[in-house]
Amino acid sequence: MAMKSGEIFLIRDDGQLARMKQREYESEDLLQGFLERYPNLLAGDQIDSKSPRRWLLVSREVGVPDEEEGGDRWSLDHLFLDQDGIPTLVEVKRSSDTRIRREVVGQMLDYVANAVAYWPIETIRAKFEARCEEDGVGAQKVLSEFLAEGTQQDEFWQMVKTNLQAGKIRLIFVADEIPSELRRVIEFLNTQMDPAEVLAVEISHYAGEG
């Protein structure tokens, strides 16, 4: 029988090993903050090994309305765009949260159904620019560094608009552990929701002394 260790070891600068044990996240905000600062945690190379996905953060806590020009009814944890302008909606839950088994699926479907209908591209672009301003960086500079050489910024935003209108989006459920019930639902949705993509990413948390 194969066994998998629940520990990893960190090699310190002095050559000593520090034992790290797997632990639950203290809060969802902690995991959300990691994703904001380190988007590559979304495993873009596993999503597409031939053309690894790269991530541009639009914003955290993105409001989703339920009618045209209406106020925000829901709040999505993160909205990212990949290099092909595919909107990527990310919802984070800890495995200890009972909502991760069923409620989170309905929650995400509410988000995506209404986002496709009621998110004009101008809103997404404005949220990105506001996030950059809040972070003290220039939006044009951030986008220029993200885009492949030869891709114009207006061309990129047009790709985002086209993808959104066509329902070509990506839904990602993130947790420290994905329950089997949720995994089965995600696998089913991923085969049925073409051209949308439905995925889950496990991001385990390890901690040690200090």
KAJO-V514454 format. One record per helix or strand. SS is the DSSP state (H for helix, E for strand). FROM is the first residue (numbers start at 1). TO is the last residue. Records with the same first field share a line. If there is no record, write none. Layout:
SS: FROM-TO / FROM-TO
This chain:
E: 7-11 / 17-22 / 56-65 / 72-81 / 87-92 / 170-175 / 197-202 / 206-207
H: 28-37 / 39-42 / 44-47 / 98-100 / 103-118 / 121-135 / 139-146 / 153-166 / 180-192
